[in-house]
């Protein structure tokens, strides 16, 4: 997959082809980029259930030509009962099961807020139209993908005992085979209810009542009252100014700060050529500096120890860039965080663009599938610490740290580029690889996504903190990285799921839209 696809009437990219097509069809029906994204977000929650669900969180960047981007924080907070007393006798919050399902699911509220932002753009498409594909796929069934089958097998021991998981995602107690037809009728009925009663019903209606009752029954601390208190928020995005563009991302509780810092630091290294030692080493070392700041600063936005914007100021970036050794690697024993996520992008005919990310944190989240609604609930709250002195200490009402962070670049020449990926700590690194390959070193957008990737630290399904490289890198580069002190781990795969599922769109001033989907995923670029 090396050819960049193009279109003029709109484009959608997603890591599952049915989600991309759901978004594309809304664009074809006259919908805008936000409406297309809501349709795709609902669809992918059905067709890629190991990566995301409507029981998870989401974040948006929305750009209308001539206006700065709008960010939406659709992160749920810890339930009122989710305090240290709820976990008495434990050293850490369990990773799976009802006790891991401790935060409100924010993503549906984010859909509603995004549609509110888009309301002035013209006559909206009705909600039943936007959710139609998701409802159909839930009722009629979808073919299980290779990644769903393999991840179910790999993570089965931790998931099989979670309430509702076996009944929903296993076949006679075993992981489903690739191609098995997965039907989710309860989820289909929930989506149909939301289509007719409105998205707010998830938080303050019939669906909310069912959710609250069953979460209580299975042993989660989340209650209907927690859902009723939740509303997604429009927030000011973070931005970093580069030589020819401004790049935007989400503020805390996401790691968007790190994604922007990496680009700002790398810009200061003056690397002139891509794919060589200077490119890879420079981005890896910029990542380390950015992660050190992230781990000191990023937490619930109501209790930040410092203003994240100060780290994106030119003087701050200059000082941190001066710490980077151009030839030697900084030792890296830092802890890392896993994550399972989907990123999607959309651009409509009028040039309105969306960069969107949705997640349940680990694969299948908490593993809890609520019988009455068919919803898989996230385990994002497991990123809280039970240590009251920790930066991300658990407390009711607080938002957990998020690896999620969608990006968007606005170039001075009029190009608009929404881009992003899934993959825990790999998200800002892959974003930096895709952006620099396209924007700095002349690769087409599809080449930038397809090219071999690296990852410092941990992503979904992995626990090491080494520098992982796909096996398509030049052996001389691999040896040079080792000689510089990088703890290189050569992966067996040419296209590894470890590197996440990236995507990107670029709209040019003449209306031409280019798109790239990741060959590591099950996705496509779908144009109008």
C-alpha positions in Angstrom: 0.0 0.0 0.0 2.2 2.8 -1.3 -0.2 4.8 -3.5 -1.8 7.8 -1.9 -5.5 7.9 -2.7 -7.2 11.1 -3.7 -10.7 12.6 -3.8 -12.5 15.9 -4.2 -15.9 15.4 -2.5 -14.7 14.4 0.9 -12.7 11.5 2.5 -12.7 9.3 5.6 -10.0 7.1 6.9 -10.4 4.4 9.6 -8.6 1.3 10.8 -11.6 -0.8 9.8 -13.0 -0.6 6.3 -16.6 -0.7 7.4 -16.1 2.3 9.6 -14.4 4.2 6.9 -17.2 3.4 4.5 -19.9 4.4 7.1 -18.2 7.8 7.3 -17.8 8.1 3.5 -21.5 7.3 2.9 -22.5 10.1 5.3 -20.3 12.5 3.3 -21.9 11.2 0.1 -25.4 11.9 1.6 -24.5 15.5 2.2 -23.3 15.2 5.8 -20.4 17.2 7.2 -17.1 15.9 8.6 -18.4 15.8 12.2 -21.5 13.8 11.2 -19.4 11.4 9.2 -17.1 10.9 12.2 -20.1 10.2 14.5 -21.3 7.5 12.0 -17.8 6.0 11.8 -17.3 6.2 15.6 -20.5 4.3 16.2 -19.7 1.7 13.5 -16.1 1.0 14.6 -17.3 0.5 18.2 -19.3 -2.5 16.8 -16.8 -3.8 14.2 -13.6 -3.4 16.1 -14.7 -4.2 19.7 -11.3 -5.2 21.0 -10.0 -1.7 20.3 -12.9 0.6 21.4 -16.5 0.7 22.5 -19.2 3.2 23.4 -18.3 2.4 27.0 -15.0 4.3 26.5 -13.7 7.8 26.1 -12.9 10.0 23.1 -11.2 13.2 22.0 -11.8 15.5 19.0 -10.1 18.2 17.0 -12.5 20.0 14.7 -11.4 22.6 12.1 -13.6 24.8 10.1 -11.8 26.8 7.3 -10.9 30.3 8.5 -11.2 29.4 12.2 -8.8 27.9 14.8 -9.5 24.2 15.7 -11.9 23.4 18.5 -11.0 20.6 20.9 -13.5 18.3 22.7 -12.6 16.5 25.9 -14.9 13.5 26.2 -13.0 11.9 29.1 -15.1 10.4 31.9 -14.2 11.0 35.6 -13.9 8.6 38.5 -17.2 7.6 40.1 -18.3 9.1 43.4 -17.7 5.7 45.1 -14.3 5.2 43.5 -12.0 6.2 46.4 -9.2 4.4 48.1 -11.7 2.8 50.5 -13.3 1.0 47.6 -10.0 -0.7 47.0 -9.0 -1.3 50.6 -6.5 -4.1 50.9 -5.3 -3.8 47.3 -1.9 -2.3 46.2 -3.3 -1.3 42.9 -6.6 -1.0 41.0 -7.3 -4.3 39.3 -6.7 -4.2 35.5 -9.8 -6.3 34.6 -13.2 -6.9 36.0 -15.8 -4.7 37.6 -13.4 -2.9 39.9 -11.5 -1.8 36.8 -14.7 -0.2 35.4 -14.5 2.9 37.7 -14.9 5.9 35.4 -17.8 7.2 33.4 -17.7 6.5 29.7 -17.4 9.8 27.9 -17.3 9.1 24.2 -21.0 9.3 23.5 -21.1 12.7 25.2 -18.3 13.7 22.9 -20.4 12.7 19.9 -23.2 15.0 21.1 -20.8 17.9 21.8 -19.2 17.6 18.4 -22.7 17.6 16.7 -23.4 20.7 18.7 -20.2 22.4 17.4 -21.3 21.5 13.8 -24.9 22.6 14.2 -24.4 26.0 12.6 -22.9 24.4 9.5 -26.3 23.7 7.9 -29.2 21.3 8.0 -28.1 18.3 10.0 -28.6 14.7 9.1 -30.9 12.9 11.5 -29.3 10.8 14.2 -31.0 7.5 13.0 -29.1 8.0 9.7 -25.8 8.5 11.5 -26.2 5.4 13.6 -27.8 3.2 10.9 -24.6 1.3 9.9 -23.6 0.6 13.4 -27.0 -0.7 14.3 -27.0 -2.9 11.2 -23.6 -4.3 11.9 -24.5 -5.1 15.5 -27.7 -6.9 14.5 -26.6 -8.7 11.4 -23.0 -9.4 12.5 -19.5 -8.7 11.4 -16.6 -11.0 10.6 -14.0 -11.2 13.4 -10.7 -9.8 12.3 -7.3 -11.4 12.8 -6.3 -8.9 15.4 -9.5 -9.5 17.4 -9.0 -13.2 17.3 -5.4 -13.1 18.2 -5.7 -10.6 21.0 -8.6 -12.5 22.5 -6.4 -15.6 22.6 -3.4 -13.7 24.1 -5.4 -11.9 26.8 -8.0 -14.7 27.5 -6.8 -15.5 31.0 -7.4 -11.9 32.2 -10.7 -11.5 30.4 -12.7 -14.7 30.5 -13.9 -14.2 34.1 -15.2 -10.6 33.5 -19.0 -10.4 33.6 -20.5 -10.8 30.2 -17.2 -11.3 28.3 -17.5 -15.0 27.5 -21.1 -14.8 26.5 -20.4 -11.9 24.1 -16.9 -12.5 22.6 -16.1 -16.2 23.0 -17.4 -19.2 21.1 -18.1 -22.2 23.3 -15.6 -20.8 25.8 -12.8 -20.3 23.2 -11.6 -17.3 21.2 -13.4 -16.8 18.0 -11.8 -17.9 14.7 -10.9 -15.3 12.1 -14.1 -14.8 10.0 -16.5 -15.9 12.7 -19.7 -13.9 12.5 -20.0 -11.9 15.7 -23.5 -10.6 16.4 -24.2 -8.1 19.2 -28.0 -7.7 19.4 -28.1 -6.0 22.8 -25.6 -3.4 21.6 -27.7 -3.0 18.4 -30.8 -2.3 20.5 -28.9 0.2 22.7 -27.7 2.1 19.6 -31.3 2.1 18.2 -32.5 3.5 21.5 -29.9 6.3 21.3 -30.9 6.9 17.7 -34.5 7.5 18.6 -34.3 9.0 22.0 -31.1 11.0 21.5 -27.5 10.6 22.7 -28.2 12.3 26.0 -30.2 9.2 26.9 -26.9 7.5 27.6 -26.4 9.7 30.6 -29.9 10.9 31.6 -32.5 8.5 30.3 -33.5 4.9 29.9 -30.1 3.7 28.8 -28.5 5.5 31.7 -30.9 3.8 34.1 -30.0 0.4 32.7 -26.3 1.2 32.8 -26.3 2.3 36.4 -28.3 -0.7 37.6 -26.1 -3.2 35.9 -22.8 -1.6 36.8 -23.9 -1.7 40.4 -25.1 -5.3 40.1 -21.7 -6.5 38.7 -19.7 -4.7 41.3 -18.5 -1.5 39.6 -18.5 1.8 41.6 -20.2 3.7 38.7 -23.8 4.6 39.3 -26.5 6.3 37.3 -25.9 9.5 39.4 -22.3 9.6 38.0 -23.6 9.3 34.5 -26.1 12.1 35.1 -23.3 14.5 36.2 -21.2 13.9 33.1 -20.9 16.3 30.1 -18.2 16.5 27.5 -16.4 19.8 27.3 -15.1 22.0 24.5 -11.6 23.1 25.5 -8.8 25.1 24.0 -6.3 22.9 22.2 -2.6 23.0 22.7 -0.4 24.2 19.8 3.2 24.3 18.8 4.5 26.6 16.1 6.9 25.1 13.6 8.6 26.7 10.6 5.8 26.4 8.2 2.7 25.3 10.2 1.0 25.1 13.5 0.3 21.7 14.9 -2.6 21.2 17.4 -3.4 18.5 19.9 -5.4 18.0 23.1 -4.5 19.4 26.6 -4.3 17.3 29.7 -5.5 14.8 30.8 -4.1 13.5 27.4 -0.5 13.2 26.4 -1.0 15.7 23.6 1.6 17.9 25.2 4.2 15.2 24.5 3.2 14.8 20.9 3.7 18.5 20.2 6.9 18.8 22.2 8.5 16.0 20.2 7.9 17.9 17.0 9.1 21.2 18.5 12.3 19.6 19.8 13.0 17.7 16.6 12.6 20.9 14.6 15.4 22.4 16.6 17.9 19.6 15.7 18.0 20.7 12.1 17.9 17.2 10.6 18.1 17.5 6.9 17.4 14.0 5.7 14.9 11.4 6.6 15.2 7.7 7.4 18.8 7.8 8.6 20.4 7.8 12.0 19.8 11.5 12.6 16.1 11.2 11.9 15.3 8.2 14.0 17.8 9.0 16.8 16.6 12.6 16.9 13.0 11.7 17.2 13.6 9.0 19.9 15.7 11.4 22.0 13.1 14.1 21.6 10.5 11.6 22.7 12.5 10.9 25.9 12.7 14.6 26.8 9.0 15.1 26.1 8.0 12.0 28.1 10.0 13.3 31.1 8.0 16.5 31.1 4.7 14.6 30.5 5.2 12.4 33.5 5.7 15.4 35.7 2.9 17.5 34.4 0.0 15.6 32.8 -2.9 14.8 35.1 -6.5 15.9 35.7 -6.7 19.4 34.2 -8.1 20.8 37.5 -4.9 20.0 39.4 -2.0 20.5 37.0 1.3 21.2 38.7 2.3 23.6 35.8 0.8 25.2 32.7 1.5 22.8 29.8 1.6 25.7 27.4 4.8 26.9 29.0 6.7 23.8 27.7 5.7 24.7 24.1 7.2 28.2 24.3 10.3 28.6 22.0 12.6 29.3 25.0 11.5 26.1 26.8 11.9 24.0 23.7 15.3 25.5 23.0 16.5 24.6 26.5 15.3 21.0 26.3 16.6 20.5 22.7 20.1 21.6 24.0 20.0 18.5 26.4 19.7 16.1 23.4 23.0 14.3 22.6 23.1 14.0 18.8 25.2 10.9 18.9 24.4 9.1 22.2 21.1 7.7 23.6 19.8 8.9 27.0 19.4 5.8 29.2 15.7 4.9 29.3 14.5 2.8 32.2 11.3 4.8 32.4 8.0 3.0 33.1 5.5 2.9 30.3 1.7 2.6 29.7 -0.3 0.3 27.5 -3.3 1.2 25.4 -5.8 0.1 22.8 -7.4 2.7 20.7 -8.7 3.7 17.2 -7.9 7.0 15.4 -10.0 8.2 12.5 -9.9 11.3 10.2 -12.5 13.0 8.1 -12.6 16.0 5.7 -15.7 17.1 3.9 -16.3 18.9 0.6 -16.2 22.4 2.3 -12.8 21.6 3.9 -14.0 21.0 7.4 -11.7 18.5 9.1 -11.8 16.2 12.1 -9.1 14.3 13.9 -10.7 11.9 16.4 -9.7 9.1 18.8 -11.7 6.7 20.8 -10.6 4.0 23.3 -11.4 1.6 26.1 -7.7 1.7 27.2 -6.5 -2.0 27.2 -7.9 -4.5 24.7 -11.6 -5.0 25.6 -11.1 -2.5 28.4 -12.2 -3.9 31.8 -13.6 -6.9 30.0 -17.0 -6.2 31.5 -19.8 -6.5 29.0 -23.1 -5.2 30.4 -25.8 -7.8 29.5 -28.7 -5.5 29.3 -27.1 -3.0 26.9 -24.3 -5.0 25.2 -21.7 -2.3 26.1 -18.1 -3.1 26.9 -16.8 -0.8 29.7 -13.4 0.8 29.7 -10.6 0.3 32.3 -9.2 3.8 31.8 -9.3 4.4 35.5 -6.6 1.8 36.2 -4.1 4.6 35.3 -5.0 6.1 38.7 -2.7 5.3 41.6 -3.8 4.3 45.0 -0.8 6.2 46.4 -2.3 9.6 47.6 1.1 11.2 46.9 1.1 10.2 43.2 0.5 12.8 40.4 -2.5 10.7 39.2 -3.8 9.7 42.6 -7.3 8.3 42.6 -10.1 10.5 43.9 -13.8 10.7 43.0 -14.5 13.2 40.2 -10.9 13.2 38.8 -10.1 12.5 35.2 -7.5 9.8 34.6 -4.3 10.2 32.6 -4.9 9.5 28.9 -2.6 8.2 26.2 -5.2 9.4 23.6 -4.2 12.4 21.5 -5.4 13.3 18.0 -3.3 15.7 16.0 -4.0 18.2 13.2 -1.5 20.4 11.3 -2.5 23.7 9.6 0.1 24.7 7.1 0.8 28.3 6.1 0.1 27.4 2.4 -3.4 26.3 3.2 -3.0 22.6 3.6 -4.9 20.9 6.5 -3.6 17.6 7.9 -5.5 15.6 10.5 -3.5 12.6 11.5 -3.1 10.1 14.4 -2.8 6.5 15.5 -3.6 4.1 18.3 -0.9 2.4 20.4 -0.3 3.7 23.9 3.1 5.3 24.3 3.6 4.8 20.6 1.0 7.4 19.6 3.1 10.5 19.8 6.1 8.7 18.3 4.2 7.4 15.3 2.6 10.8 14.9 6.0 12.3 14.8 7.3 9.7 12.3 4.3 10.3 9.9 4.4 14.1 10.2 8.2 14.5 9.6 8.2 12.0 6.8 5.5 13.9 5.0 6.1 17.5 6.0 9.9 17.5 6.3 11.3 14.8 4.1 9.1 14.8 1.0 7.4 11.4 1.3 3.8 11.0 0.1 1.3 10.7 2.9 0.8 7.0 2.2 4.6 6.4 2.1 4.8 8.1 5.5 2.3 5.8 7.0 3.5 2.6 5.4 7.3 3.2 6.0 8.9 1.1 8.8 8.3 2.4 12.3 9.9 2.3 15.7 8.6 2.6 19.2 10.3 3.5 22.4 8.6 1.8 25.3 5.4 -0.1 25.6 2.3 -0.4 23.6 -0.7 -2.8 23.5 0.2 -6.4 24.2 3.8 -5.6 25.3 5.6 -4.8 28.6 9.2 -3.9 27.7 10.7 -0.4 27.4 13.2 -1.2 24.6 13.4 0.6 21.3 11.5 -1.7 19.0 12.1 -1.6 15.2 10.2 -3.3 12.4 12.4 -5.6 10.3 12.4 -3.4 7.2 15.0 -0.9 8.6 18.5 -0.9 7.0 20.8 -3.1 9.0 23.4 -0.4 9.1 20.9 2.0 10.7 20.0 -0.7 13.3 23.7 -1.2 14.1 24.3 2.6 14.4 21.4 2.9 16.9 22.8 0.0 19.0 26.3 1.6 18.9 24.7 4.9 20.2 23.4 3.1 23.2 19.8 2.4 22.2 18.4 -0.9 23.6 17.2 -2.1 20.2 14.7 -4.9 20.0 14.3 -6.1 16.4 10.8 -7.3 15.7 10.1 -10.3 13.4 7.4 -8.5 11.6 7.7 -6.2 8.6 4.3 -4.7 9.5 3.8 -5.1 13.2 0.6 -4.4 15.2 2.9 -3.3 17.9 3.4 -0.1 16.0 -0.3 0.8 16.1 -2.7 1.7 13.3 -2.0 5.1 11.9 -3.8 7.2 9.3 -3.6 10.7 7.8 -5.5 13.0 5.4 -4.3 16.1 3.7 -6.5 18.7 2.1 -4.9 21.1 -0.4 -6.1 24.7 -1.1 -7.5 23.6 -4.5 -9.9 21.1 -2.8 -7.8 18.0 -3.5 -7.8 15.5 -0.6 -5.1 12.9 -0.1 -5.5 10.0 2.3 -3.5 7.2 3.8 -4.6 4.1 5.8 -2.3 1.8 7.6 -1.5 -1.6 6.1 -1.0 -2.9 9.6 -4.8 -2.4 10.2 -8.0 -3.6 8.6 -8.7 -0.1 7.4 -9.1 1.8 4.2 -9.3 5.4 2.8 -12.8 6.0 1.5 -13.4 9.0 -0.8 -16.4 10.7 -2.3 
